[in-house]
Every structure is written in structure tokens, then in C-alpha cells.
Amino acid sequence: MMVSQLAKTLKGSEIIKIGNEVNELKRRGEKIVNLTIGDFDPSIYPIPTPLKDGIIEQYRANQTNYPPADGVAVLRESVSELILERYQLDYFSNQVLVAGGSRPLIYSAYLALVDPGDKVVYTTPSWNNNHYCHLSSAHGMPVQTSAENNFMPTALDIKPHLKGATMLALCSPLNPSGTMFSKKDLEDICDLILEENESRGAHEKPLYLLYDQIYALLTFGTNKHYNPVTLRPEIKPYTIYIDGTSKCFAATGVRVGWGFGPDNIISKMRAILAHIGAWAPKAEQMATAKFLTQKDDLNTYLNSFKSKIQTSLDALYQGIQELKSAGFKVDAISPMGAIYLTVQVDYIGKTTPDGDLLKTSSDINFYLIKEAKVALVPFSAFGTDESVNWFRASVGACSLEDIVAMLPRLKSALLKLK
């Protein structure tokens, strides 16, 4: 059967491929510590009780019909108040767009701004920008980052690629690394965007910034989240934000996300989503609107949630550092935000007990699944080369006890390599 060129050339998800391997082993009775999925085990990390109760209450109140295409007004107003209080971002409710999670918002931003063949600059590793470029027929321009700067881009990394670009896609805290922009690095990048736009003619399309801050409320210790418009207010006409409940309230299945930005762009994204129908369910929207105004409940949940996530990340980080101190070729970057730890397993070129040569980061990962009963995601799933021996470890779907129990198995598996 003939299909479209788009469908024919669409690449599958490496994360799903790894997940299938994990699920097959689980089906056989194996107990695998699954550090692959950017999701939460609800038995470990349930959504806030007031939010859950609110959703049930809204269904009982028969809030089951179509919501408005841009989201219910009371939720957009609550979001407007939240981002003003948390980030000093002043956006009216008509500049807020609600959808079924962040993915439709990102995709609609691509479709609203990017014509076929337009250049989109994004950094690697990063989540899914290569696929959104493919879906929108954009010319993707990946920019490699390095462990030396925590896999976050600098202005020097980005500057050579901005001429003629339509969009720069950034994320902080970053999926997959869990690392964040420093104030200076983000300021320097904002200055580059402003400089580039000043150089363009009146009839040229501007350079837009798509800024994904879905993990912004999940930061640890002294690490602080920075956003472009607060640092450089003059960048506001060119910036589209992506945000929502999925990660900060462990509410990935609730499917309430929001974007905000210039009303002329948000209105076009709204029109696109109206045709796609990628709305968040009305009951969930109504309940989220109420929960966002319950400041004490929100803060109590966030403090407890962040503490549990950080404890798991710290345990994994310390375990990796102990292996490093013992001479193993591993490393990790201290957790800053999100639910991810960046882990290095530098064993490309080693041979397994079965005589197989580990040629790529994927080979290492599947060996660890088999021998250590732990599954990671290589950064090659996020756009880097397969020779890059860094991995994402997500702690949302496993317990602290599982992480601690896995570390001796990891040590044993690495000792078997020659």
C-alpha cells in the first residue's frame, strides 16, 4: 500500500524500542529498573489529591462537553495569574492557549511559524525537535552541545547557525539532561536573537524562540530557573512558551498543557489546534483551574514531590560517583532540575561475557538491560551520535529502593566487561 512521503520517512522512537525490550523481559518475569520513560509511577508519585478530587467533582458536575478551542476561560485566567506570580511574566488570558499536554502546543507552534524548508535550530541532545522538523517539513539544524557545559548550549554554539533561521527551539530544565541554563548563557542567547532580528528587513520573517519550560517548577537546591522575557523584555514579541501540569504535578495522563506568547501567534496556533481537536478534557481543565488558585495545597504538594524526586536523583548520582571513585569508567552530572540524571557509561570498545563487542551507546544500553537489569536511554535517542556515551536516567517510574538495589548489579555487570 502506498503511503505519503511523510509517513514513509517518519522515524520511530528509540525510547519506544527500548521500552519494548523492557516490557518483554518483564513479561518473562524479570524485574527491571526502568529508567527510560519520562513518566511517573502513580503508586509512587500520585497527582495532588485536591486535583484528583477536583477532576472527579467536575465529572460529577457533567463537565463532559467540548471545551472552548483555546481552553476554558477560568483556566487561562489561572495560568495568567500563575506565571505572573512565579516568573514575573505578564500575559493576558487571551495570550494563553490550553491543549492536551505540551506536544500539540509544540507542534502547532511549528506549523504556525515554519514554512516547508525553513531553518529550525535546535540543540542536541534535546527531545523530539528532529521529529517536529520532519513533521513540519522544516530544515532542521542540530547544534551539538558538550558535557563541559552540562549539555546546555552557549551563544557561541548557536551563533553560527542563526542567519536565515525561522525558529530556535530551547528547553530548560532540559529533557534529557536535567540541566539548566545559567543566567548569563540565556541572556547571551537572547541578545543574539535580538541582534539577528534587528538585522532583518521589514518584510523578512523574524527569528522566533520556542522556549519549553515544562519542568520549570522542578528545580533543586540553589539552582534557579531563568526565562527569556524576564531577562530581556524586548524579546517578548518573538517568544512562545510551552508549559503545563504534566511534569510538575506528576500529571502526565491528565493532559493539561498550556502555551503563551504574542496574541497574533497564539491565535494562529489556536486555529490550528481547533482543526486538529487536540483539546484537554473539560473536567480536567476546570479542576486544574481551581487547583492553581489553591496556593497552599500547590506549594505543599510541590515541596513534597520535589523532595522525593531529588532523593532518588541524589541516590543515583552518589552511586555513580562511588563507582567512578572505585575506578569504573562512569560519571554523572549533579542533578539540577526535572526528573533526569545525565549518566556516562564509557565502555564502547569493550567485550561482553558472550564475546559481543560494544560498538555503540545502544549496545551498552542493551547489555545493561540484560546483565544489570537496568534500562537507560542513550543520548543518541535525542539526536547525538551513537558514539556519545552519555545516557538519560529518569527516576519517575521507579522507587528509591529499586534504584539503591540496582547499583550493585550495575557494578557487577561492568566488572564482566573486558
Order of alpha helices (4+ residues) and beta strands (2+ residues): alpha-alpha-beta-alpha-alpha-beta-alpha-beta-alpha-beta-alpha-beta-alpha-beta-alpha-beta-beta-alpha-alpha-alpha-beta-beta-alpha-beta-beta-beta-alpha
